Amino acid sequence: MSNKTEYYKISSFIFLYFFTWSASIGLLAIWLGQKANLSGSVIGTVFAVNGVFSVILKPIYGYILDKIGMSKYLLYFVVAMSALMAPFFIYVYQPLLMSNTMLGIIIGALYLSFAWYAGVAACESYSDRFSRLNGMEFGQIRMWGSLGWAVASSFSGLLFNLSPAYNFIMGSVASVIMLIVLLSLKVNTNSAHAGEVLTKEKIAPADVYALLRSRKFWAFCLYVAGVAWMMFIAEQQFSRYFVTFFDDVHQGNAVFGYLGTVQSGMEFVMYMVIPLFVNFIGAKRGLLIVGLIVGARLIISGMCDSHLLISVLKPLYGLEICLLLVSVFKYIAEHFDKRVNATMYLLGYQAMLYVGNVVVSSPAGYMYDRIGFEQTYIIMGATALTFTLISAFTLSACQSKWRGAKTLNVAEHH
């Protein structure tokens, strides 16, 4: 690694960001119910409005990132918003939700999107660009985010029981440390890899219009809709299904928590090796393998009748996340113009995920109630496999070290 000091800094930044998120926002649903005294339906509205604001803001963040290149101004803004967590939640968000609920929901959605829902996508996109600029692997930076999440989740619940204010204060303090790390991060725009990552021509609105007219853009979105939607939507209420395999629901909750830690550990380890694996097979094959694993895991989950088997299947979600995220960044870098790199990630992947959250979550919940988790997961798994098959023909081929370098249509940027 050409510059270990900068690697440690960007990795520390990602670690602290996910640590802060896990310690506070990871418990948002519980906080809304227990401390803001909101009903289940109102909490559902909170997350729906959060999703709408996130879908709107993510492409804007992506455009700004492409416009300013390797400048850190957007990250400074995200970190500053994160540092305001304690005063916002204690003195603004909670009082507003209890006195003027709709206004509180809207202001909260705006803040949470600025700092977290869109902020995390901006941080990941910047880290990917930084890694390629310095000859590093994004996955080996992003793995520290998984560790940060796991470390915080190991004690955030205990801290929350004492007082949620402690979680928010800890988040604000960690954000100040994050700001110090970001200030010290040196960006070398004249590195040996600069020509592969940066362009003198900055993004213009015409580039976004061209992206939206691109067949490659919509082929990628089709994959996200068919595979990634199934993967993330199925996970939303997987805990409810998981505990049904245990005679004692408390035992089920405990085991699910333990497996969450195993999953985070798996993510950390996988991020070390997955980039090398994807380099070997190519990003397209990486995406298709994710589809096969997601489809198989969901179908087997639906047919499963053993708490041991379902416990083995649960941590595979961590493998899917690693392989998906690394393959997505490598696919975008290979097939889309450098000028729209961040826009493509935040619009074509991140915003599309939240569209799925809005479109599919309610029908999935309805199916859970009507035909049960088992049949719903089998249908979702079959859907993922079907779209994986379609994507085998619609996604563009990628370079790989397997059977020689393969390239198809990589010159087509729009």
Disulfide bonds with the S-S distance in Angstrom:
none
